[in-house]
Amino acid sequence: MPLIVLSKPITLHFLTQLRSKNTDQITFRKTLVRLGRIIGYELLNMLDYNIVEVETPLGVKAKGVYIYDLENIVIINILRAATPLVEGLLKALPTARLGVIAASRREKQVDSGFPREMEVEIFYKKIPEITKKDNVIIADPMIATASTMLKALDMIKDKEPKRIFIVSIIISEYGVKRILEEFPDVNIVTISIDPELDNRGYIIPGLGDAGDRAFG
């Protein structure tokens, strides 16, 4: 940490499906759910736990693990694209409290290079109470310039949660740099770091607009 790339064969298999222009809407959405579930189980390995002792049906004592941080999770869904991803996260983290941030970015096209920042409008937010015991997970499948993510982080930084995880499928190199320069203690969990942004701020090679491809 703070940057974790889950480049395993199973995650790359699903990522390849998402990248393909031939993947239909239903398959795209279901694949986002599957990846959310996989990422959720990976996050479980990063939470705090206690060693406990239980008694088996045979009357024998056995040591085990209790992940008590499962009770201290807040997931924030960046609408609308993150909805299938959050559905998968909740399958692995069913006790999480759920918040939403509805955001839209104003498209910007530059003559050369890529736009360094996008104008982002937050037109709705509903976030549960966050305490210093909580692990906050902010989910957004595509992080390009990171303009939306930085606004989301600004909303929760003063709550001082125990940990903040950013969960994405693809993040640009520029997006990683912007986030960690401003929030060096944040943990980024992703499947791929893509190298470029085009002159409209889209990730290259990317997978297109995740929200449009998931919801039509």
N, C-alpha and C positions, 0 to 999 in steps of 0.2 A: 504494500500500500504506500502511497495513495492511488496508484494506477494499477488496475488489475484487468488484464486482457484474457478472456476465456476462449482462447483459440484451440479448442479441442475438436476432434473429428465430428462429434455429434453437433456441437454448436455451429461449426463451419458448414456442415451439411444443411442445416436449416437456414443459415445465412445465405448460402448459395441459392436456395429456393426463393428467398426474399429478393435477391438481386435480379433474378431472371425476369425479363419483361413478359415471359410467357406464363408466369404464375397468375392464376385467376384470383379474384377478390376473396373468395371463401378460403382458399388454401393459404393466401397471404395472411389473412386475419388469424386463422388457426395456428399458423407457424409462429406468429408473434406471441400467442398464448403459450405455446410449447416452450419458446425461449424464455419467456417470463418465469415459467415454472422452474426451468433449469437454473436460471440466475438466482431465483429465490432460494433454492437448496444450497447453492454456493454461498449465499449470504449467511445462511445458518451457521456455516463453519467459521464465520468471522464474529459471531456474537459471544457474549460472556456466558459462562456456564459454571455449574457446581458438580463436583463428584458426589454421588449419592449412593446409598445402599438400599436395595430392594430384596424382597423375599420372593422366590419363584414358587410356582404351584407344588414343587417337590419339597418345600420347606427349607430350601437352601438359600443362603444369603449370597448376593452377587452385587458387585460394584457396577455403577453405571453413570450416565451423564444426564443432567437436567439443564437444558438451555433456558435459564430464567429470563433472559432478554427477549424471549418470544412474547412476553407480556408487555414489552416496552418498545413497540414498533409503530411508527406512523408512516404510511405511504401517501405520497402526494402525486396525484395524477395530473400531468400536463395535458389538458384536453385539446383536441380530441384524439390525436394520434396515439397517445399512450394507453388508451382504454384496454385494448387486447393484451398489451404487455402487463398492465396492472392486474388483469384477470388471472394471468398466469402466476404472478407474484403472490396473489392471495391464495392460490392453491397450495403454495409452499408455506405461506405465512398467514394462516387463516384468522389469527387473533389480532391482526393489525387493525389500527384505526385508519380511516381513509379520509383524505382531504383532496380537494380539486382546485386547480388554477386554470381558468379559461383564458387563453392568450392568442392573439393573432399578430403576425408580423407583417409590416408593410413591405412589399417586394421592392427591391432596389437593384437596378442594373447599372454597372459601371463600364466604362469603355475598355479598361484594361485591368488585369489583376482580379481581385474580388472585393466585395464590400466588407469592410472591417467591422462594421456594426450594423444591426438592423433596428429600425424603429419598432418597438413592441408595445402593443396595447393590452393591458390586463383588464378585462371587462367583467370578470367574476372570480371570486376566490372564497373558499370555505375550508378552513384548516382547523383540525381539532387542537385542543390545548396540547402544547408541547412542553415537557419538563426536562430537567437536566438528566433524567434517567433514560430518556428516549433515544432510540436510533431512528433517524429520519431518512426515508428513502424517497428520492425525487426521481420519477420515471418519465423519460422522454426518449422515444426510440431513435430519433435522429438529432444530433447536436452539431450544428454547422458553425455559425459564428459565436454561438453560446450566449447570444443576447437575451433570449428568453430564460435560459437557465440562470444567468446572473441575476435577473430580476427576481426569480423564485428564491434564490439563495439570500438575497437582500431581505426577503420577507421573514425568513426564519433565523437569521444569524443571531439576532438579539435574544432569542430563546435559549441559546447556549445548550443545545442537546448534546448528549454523550458523543454521538457520531452522526455524520451526514454521509449518506451514500448517494451518488448519482448513478442511476442505472440507464444504460442506453444499449442499442444494438450496434450503431455506428456513430463514432464521433470523429470529427476532423482533427488533424494535428493542431490547427489553429485554435479550435475549441478547447482542446486540452490545455494549451498554453495559457489562454485567457482565464480559464477557471482557476488553475493552480497558481497563477500569479496573484490573483485577488483573494482566493480562498485556499491557501496551501494545505490546510488540515482536512479538506474534503477528500473522500475516497471515491474514485471513479471506477465503475465496473462496466465493462463493455465487451462486445464480441470482436470488434474491429476498429482500428484507428486508420482512417482513410487519409491519403496524403494531400488532397487538393480541394479547393472550392472553385466553382466557376464564377463568371461575372455576374450571376444572379444570386450567388450565395448558396448554391446547391452543392452538396457533397459529391465529389468525384472519386471513385466510380459510383459510390452510393447505391441507392435503390429507388430513386425517384421520391415522390411525395408520399410518405408512409400513411398519412391520414386518408388521402384520396384513394390509395391502393387498397386500404383495409375496408373502407366504407363506401366506395363507389362515387 
